[in-house]
Amino acid sequence: MAISLSEFVKFYPLRASSMAWLFGAGSSVSAGVPSAYDLTWDFKRRIYCAEQAYPLHLFSNLTDNGIREQIQSYFDKQTGCPKRDSSEEYSYYFERAFLSPRDRSDYIARQTSGMQLTYGHKVMGILMKHAKLNLIFTTNFDKAFENIASAQFEKLENWYAADLDSGDNGLKFFQSGKRPLIVKLHGDYFSDKIKNTSMELQGQDRRLRDILSMSLDTNGLCVMGYSGRDKSIMDVLRESAVKSSALSNGLFWFNRAGGSPAQEVIDLIELAKSNGKQAEIVEIETFDTAWADLIKGFDDIPISDMEKLNEHYHRSTNQPIPDAGIKYPLIRLNAIPIINYPATARLYKCEAGNTKEVKKLIAESKTQIIGIRKQSGIVGFGPDISFEKAFESYGEFDTDLFQVGEKHLMYDDSATKSLLTTALQMALIDGKPLRLTKKRDRYFIFPDLKKISDPAFVVLKNSMLSISGTIPRSKLTWVAALEISIQYVLSKPLLVLNPTIIASKTSERTESKLVAPFVKEITARWYNQKYDGILNSWLKILFGDEKEVTISAFTRPIEGVNASFTISKTTAFTKTL
C-alpha cells in the first residue's frame, strides 16, 4: 500500500541530512532528456530501418502504436531478442544499434545536449546548498546534477562528482565526510567506460557500488525516476535490505500515481519490511511537483532563496477525482477518453482517381484495407501488400507516412476523421460477435444476427428485454445498435457512445416511413436508469472487465501501418453525496 507524498513530507525534513537519493532516467524526462523506454524504441527504429533499408524519417513518430507494432513484429520473428518491455531490452538494442563504445557515448551526448534544468532540479540545488541533500546516486549520463551543484557552489572543491573513471577519488571523498557527493553509477557521456550494454552493466564498477553500499549502512534511501531494472544496483539494495544496521532511516521508492512499480521493486520493499525496516512506496504526480512539495516541509530555508526559486514558477496540478457519491447519478455523460490514437497512416503517392474510385478498387480487391483520396495520394491503414494489390492499376508509386494531427479531429467533415472513425469501428468489433455499418455520416456497430444467441449479449438482453425484432406492419427487421463518433473537446479526443436501434434497408417508401417513428417510440422510453443500464451493457461487450483496452483495426502484427487505439472505459457523470 502506497503512502501519500504529504505523509512523507511530514517527517522528511527531520531525516534529510541522513538520506541518500538514487535517481534514474525519469528524473530527467521533464528536462527534455528521453527516458530509457524512449531510447529503447529509438534503438529499435534505427536497427529496423538500417536492416530493412527504410529511411529513418518514415518511422520518426514512435508514439504511434501502428509504427511500434510494425517495428516490434520484425524483432519478434527473430531468435535471441529480449521479450518486449523486459529489463534486458535497453542494453541489448543499444549494443546492437551502436557496436562501438565511442558511438554510444556520442549518441548519449546528443540525446542530452538540449536539456534544461527544471523547477525540481532548482529545488534540489537549494537543498544541496543548505546541506539538506548531501548524497546523490544516479544512473543517468547527463550533467543535470553537476549543473545543479555548480550553480549553487562558487568553488568546485565544495562538491564532487564521481564516475567510472574516478571511482577511487569518489570513495576517498565519501570517506572524508565531505558533502555533497554525486555518484554516476553508469558513467556519463564523457567517460571512457560508459556503461550501457549487458556485459558492461554486469561488470559495474565495484568502487561506485561500494560507495552506495557504505552509504546505506548509515543512511536511509529515497529512489525517484528509477525503474529498478539494473541487477548490479538492485543486488546492492537487496543486500542492504537484509543488513541489520543498514537503511536505518528507511527506504522510500517514489512512483507516479496510477502506475505500478516493477515486480523487482515490490519484492525489495517487502524484503526490507520483513527485516524490520521502514519501507514504503510514495505516490507522486511528477518529478517537479514532488520537489515543489518537498521543500515546503523545511522552515529554515532563507526567504531570499525561496523568492528567487519561485520567481518564474507557476504550478498547475490535476485535482484528484472526488469520492464517489452514494446517491444515483443525476447525469451520466456518454463519452469515454481516447487515450491514444494513430499519429500516422500509410501514404501511397500516386495519381489516383477520386474517392469513389478508390473505394471501388478496394472493394474489388476483396481486401480489408481502408483508404481515402488525398491530394498527395491514397491515405489509409492495412497491410502494404493489400494496398499494392488494390491499386496495382495505378502503376508504381512511392510509400510514405501521412501525419494525423489534432486539426483532423476537430472538424466533422474531415475525410481523415472519417478514416479514423472507420478504423475505430473495425477495432471495436475485432474478435467480437458484432458487425459495423455506416448510414450517411453516422457510424454504427450492432450484434451479428447470425450470432444473436452469443453469451456476450446476455447483459444487453437483460437491459433491453429484446435486442432484435420486426417493425410492426412491415417486413423490416430492427436490431440494437451503438452509434459511435469521435469528438475533440478541450484538446482531448473522446469516443461518444449513443445506444440506439437501426433497421434493415428497404426500397419501399411506405415501409421506410415506419422506421423513424418506431425508433423514436422505443428510445423515448429509455429513461435515465434504463439508458444507464444499456450503456453499461455495451461497455461490458466492448471492454469486458477491463478498465482500459488497446485495440487495433487489423490483427497484429502486420507488414504495414495499423490503426491502434487505447480507450478508457470510464465515463464522466455528476453525483451527489
N, C-alpha and C positions, 0 to 999 in steps of 0.2 A: 504494500500500500504506500503510495507516494505521499510526501508531505508538501505543503504549500511553501512558496518562496517566503511569504510573510512569516511563517513559523521559523524558517532558517534565519531570517534577518534578526529575530529577537535575540538569539544567542551568538551569532557570528562575530559581532564586534568584540566580544569577550575572548574569543579564541583566535582572532585574525592573525596575530603575530606568531601563532604556533600552528598555522595551517599552510600546507603546501598545495599548489594548484597544478593540475595537469590539463593541458589544452590540446584539442585536436583540430582538424580542418574546419569544423563547424564554427569555431570562434573567428574565422577569417572570412566566412562567406559574405557577411554584411559589408565587408571592406572591399568586395569585388574580386576575391580570390575564389576560384572554383573549388567545390568540395571534392573529396576523393571519389564520390559517386559520379560527379560530373566528369572528372578526369578519366575515370574508367571508360565511360561511354565515348569520350574523345579518342582514347586509345583504340577502342574497337572500331570506331569510324575510320581512323587512319589506316588500320590494318586491312579492313574490309575494302576500302576504296583502292588501296595500293595493290592488293592481291586480285581484285576483280577489274582493275583498270577503269574505275569510275572517277570522275572529277570530284574533289573533296566538297566543293560548294553545293553539289546536289544533295548532300546529306548534312548540311550545316545546322538544320533545326532539329536538335536532338531531344526537344521537348515533345515532338510528335511521336505518339505511340506507334504509328504505322512505320515510321522510319526505324525506330528502335527494333521493332519486330523483324523487319527485313534484315537488319544487320545481325540480330541475335540468331536468326534462323541459320545464317551462314556458319556460325560457330557451333551451333547445336548439332550440326551434321558432322562435325569433326571430333575425332577422339583426342582425349588429353586436355580438353579445355575445361576450366573450372565450372561448376554449376553456377547458373545465373544468380547474382546477388550474394554469392558466397564471399567469405573473407579472403579467399585466395585470388579473386579476380583482379584486384588492383595491381599487385606485384606481377602476376602472370602476364597481363596485357601490356603493362608498362615495359617490361623487358622485351616482349615480342615486338612492340612498336619501335623501341629505340634500343638497339643492342649495345651501343657504346655508352659508358657512364658519362662521358663528356656531353653527348647528345641529350641524355636525360637531365643533366644539370642545366644545359642551355634551355631546354623545354620548360623546366620549373621556373627558371629566371624570367622567361617571357610571360608565363602564366601569372606571376606575382608582381610584375612590373607596374601594373596600373593601380595597385591597392592604395587606399586612403584610410587613415586611422578613423575609426568610428567613435561615436559617443562612448560606447562601452570601453574601448581602448583608452580613451582620455580619462575616464573614471579610474581605471586601473593605474594610470600614471600618477594621479593624485594620491592614491592609496600607497603606491610604492614610495613616493616622496615622503610620506609621513609614517613609514615603517609599518604599514598595515598589510602590505603584500610583499613578502620577502623571498619566497621560493617559487619559481615558475618552471615547470617542465612542459615541453611541447613537442609534438611530433611534426609540427609544421616546418616548412622550408623557408617561409617568408621572413621578412625582417620586422614584422609588426612589433614584437616585444622589445627588440633592440631600439626601434624608433621611439617607443613609449619612454624607455629609460633615458635615452639621450635628450629627449625633450624636457625632462624634469631635473636631470643632474648636470651641473656645469662641468664636473670633472669625470673623465672616463674611469678613473680608478675607484670611483664610488660604487660601481656595479660591474658585473662581469657576465659575459655570455659564453658558455662552453658548448662546443660542438664536437663532432667526431675527430677533428684534427687537434683538439685541445682538451681532451678528457682528463689528462693528468693535472693540468692547470686548474681545471674546474673543480677537481677533487680537493686540491690544496686550498682553493678559495672557500669551498664549503667548510672544510675542517678549520679554517681560520676564524670562522664565525662571522665573516663579513656578509653583508646583505645590501641590496638584493642580488640574487643569482638567477640567471636564466640558463636552463639546460636544454639544448636542442637534441633530442634523442635520436632523430633521424638525420641530423646534419642540416645544412642549408645549401642553397644553390651555388655558393662559393666553395663548399667543402670538396676536397679531393676524394672523399669517401662517402659521398651521398648515398643514403640507404633507401632503396626503392624496390628491389626485386626480392623474390622469395629467399634465395640463398643469402642475400645481404641482410635481410631482416632477421633471419635465423642467427646470423652472426653479429647481432647488435653489439656495439662497443661496450665491453664489460665495465669500463670506468664510469660511463654515464649511468648505467644501471645501478652501479654501486652507490652513486650519489642519491639516486631515487630511493634505493632500499634503506640507506642510512638515515635519510630524511624522515622516512616513515616510522623509524624506531622512536623518534621523539616528537613527531608532528602528526596532525590529522591530515586528511587529503580531501580536496574538492576536485571534481572532474567535470569539465564542461566542453562540449563540442567534440567529444572523442567517442568513437563507436565501440572501442574495446575489442578490436579485431586483431591486434598485433600480439601474437603469442609471447614474444620475448618480454613485452611490457606487462601483459596480464599475468605472466608467471611471477614477476616481482610482486605484483599486487596480491596475488594469492598467497605467496609466502608470508607477506606482512599480515594478511588476514588471520593467519593461524599463530603468529608470534604473540606471546602473552603481553609483551611490553609495547608492541607496535600499535600505530593508529590510536593513540591514547585520546585524541580529540575527535575521533570518529572518521567515517568515510561517507562522503556525500556526492552522489552522482546526479548531475543536473540533466534533465531530459525535457524536450519540448512537450508541452501539454497536448494530449491526444495521441502522441506517438508511443511506441513500445520499445524499450531498450532491448539490445541483443541478449540472447539467452546467456551468453558468457557474463554479461553484466549482472543479470538477475542472480545467476549462480554465485558470483563473487559477493554480492550483497548478503545473500543467505549464509554463505560461508563465514563472513565477518560476524554476522549476528549470532551464529551458532557458537562462536568463540568469544562471546561476551562483549562485543564491541558495538557502539552505536553506528549503524549503517542505514542510510536512507536514500531513496530516490527523491529528488526535489524537482517539482514541476515548474517550468518557466515558459514565458512566451517566446522571447528571442534573447540573443546574447546581449544586445544593447539595453533592452528593458530590464533584464535581470540586474545588470550593473547599476542602472539608474536607481533601482530599489535597494541594492546592497549598500550603497554609500549613504543612504538615508538613515541607516542604523547607527552611524557614528555621530557623536555630539562634540567631537574635538577637532573637526576639520575646519581650518580657518575660513571665515566667511568670504574673504577675498578669492580663495581658490574655488569656492562653490559658485560665486558670481561669474568668474571667468569661465568656469566649466559650462554653466547654463546660459551663457551669453547668446548663443545661436541655437539653442536646443528647444525644439517643440515636440513634445511626445504625444503620440496618438496610440491608443490601445483598443483592443477588441473587448468590449464589455462581455462578461460571462452571460450565458443564457439563464434567465430566471428559473427558479424551481418550478416544476410543473404544478399547475393548479389542481384543485380537487373537484371542480365543477366542470360540466361538459363544455367544450369549446363553443364560443359564440360564432366564430367564423374560422373556417379552415381554408387555407389557400391551396389551390390545386397545381402548384408549381414546385418542382424539385430542382436543386442545383445541378448543373452540368459542370463538373469539376475540371475535366479535361476534354477537349475536342480536337479533331485533326487540325494541325497547323499547316499541313501541306497536302496537296493532292498531286496526282500524276498529270503531267502536261505533255501532250504529243503535238509538236509543232508541225502543222501540215496545212495544206489548202483544203480544208474540209468544207462540206456543204453546210446547210443551215441545221438548226436544232432538230427539226423534223426528220431530216435525212440521217442525222447521227443516231437518233433513236431507232429508226428503221433498220439501220445496219447492225445495231446491237441486237435487236430482236431477231433478225435473220441469222445472226451468227450463233444463236442459241447459247450464248454465254451469260453469266450472271453479273457482268461488269455494269457500272452505271457511269454515265458521262453527259456532259453538256458542251455546247459550242461556245467558245470564247474567241475574242479577236485574235489571240495568239495561237489558237488551235483547239484541241479537244482536251478538256479537263475532266478527270474522273478518278474512280477507285476500282481496284481489282487487279488480278494477275496480269502482268505485262504481256504474256503470251496470248491472253484472250483479247487484249487490245489489238495486237498485231493481226490476229485472225479476223476481228470485226472490221478493221479498217485497212485491210490489205489492198483494197481497190484504190486507195489514195496514194499508193506507192511508198517510197522511202520517206521517213520523217525522223526528226530529232527528238530525243527524250530529255525532259527536264522536269522540274518541280514547280508547282503553282502555289504561291504563298496565300494561305487563308488567314485573313485578318478580321479585326473587330468590325470594320466597315461592312463586311459581307454579311454579318449577322444583324445589323441594325435596321435593314430595310426588308420589308416583307416581299417586295417584288424582285429581290436579288436572286439571280439564277444560281449563284454559288450557295446561297442559303437553302434553296430548293434541293440542290445536290446533297448538302449535308443532312437535310431532313430525311431524304430518301435513304441515305446511308444509315441514319439512326433507326429508321423503321426496320431495315434489314437486320441491324444489330440487335434490336429488341426482340425480334421473333426467332432469332437463330437458335435452333435446338429446342424450340417450344412448339406446341400444337396450335400455332397461330398463323394467320395469313395477313397480308397487307393489301391495301388498295388506296387509290388517290381519286378523289372526286373534285374536279376542277382544281382549286388551290388548297384543298383540305386533305390531310393525311390521316389514315385510319389503320388500326390493327384490330383483328377480330378473330374469334375462335374458328379453327378449321372445322367445318360442319361434318367432315368425314371422321373427325376425332372428338366429337362433341361429348362423348362419354369419358374422356380422359380425366383422371383424378385431379388434374391441375385446375379444373373448372368447378370443383365442389364448392369452394368458398364463394365463387361468383354466383352459382345457382342458389346458394343459401341466401345471398343478399337480394337477388332479383326474383327468386322463385322459378323463373324460366328465363333462359338466355337465348332462345330462338323460337320461331313460330311462323304462322302465316297471317298476313294482314287481312282482316275481315272483308268479305265481298271482293276478294281478288285471289290471284294465284301467286302473289308476291310473297317471298319469304323475308323474314327480318332476323337479325342477329345482334346480340350485344356487341358493342364496339368501343374502342378508346381512340378518340381523336387526339393527335399529338401535334405540337408546334414548338418551334424554338423562338423564344423571345429574349431580347437583350435589354436588361433593365439595370440601371445604376452600375454600368460597366461590368455586369456579370451575366453570363448566359444561363437561361432557365429552360427546363423542359416542362411545358404546360400540358397537363393531362385533363382531358374532358370526357368523362364517361357518357356514352350516348347509345343510340341504336341506328343501324343502317339497314336499308332494304335492297333487294335484288333489282337489277335493271329491268326496265320494260319499255317497249316501243309504243304501247297503247296509252293514249293520252288520258283515258278515263281512269285507268289504274294508277298512273303516275300522280294524279291529283289526290289520291288517297294516302300517299306516303307521308307528306308533311303533317297533316292533322293527326295521323296515328302516332308519329314520333313525338309531337308536341303533347299529346294526351298522356302518353306513357311517362315521359321525362318530367312533366309538370308535377307528378306525384312523388318525385324523388326529393322529399324534404331533407332538411339538414342531416338527420340521423341516418336516413336511408342512403343519401348520397355519400355520406362519410363511409358507410359500410361497403358500398360499391367501389369507391375509390380505393379503400383498403384491400379489397379483393383483387383489383387489378395490380396493385403494388405487390401483393403476395405472388401473383402469377409471374410478374416480371423480375422480382428480386428474390423470391423465396424468403429465407430468414436472414439474408444478408442486409446490412445497412448501407453497403456501397458495392457497386459492381463495376467491373471494367469489361466492356463488350465490344465486339468488332463486327463489321458488316460481312467479313469473309473469314472462314475458318482459318486460324493461324497455324503455321506461318505461310505466307505466300511470297512468291517472287514478283513483287510489285509494291504498290502503295496501298495499304489497308486503311480503313476508316475506323479508328478506335475511339471510344468514349468512356470516360469514367463518370458515373452518375451516383448521386446520393439519394437514398430513399426518403430522407426526412423532408416533410413539408412544413411550412410555417403555419401557425394558427394563433388566434387570440384565445385567452383563457382567463378565468378568474380563480382566486384563491379560496 
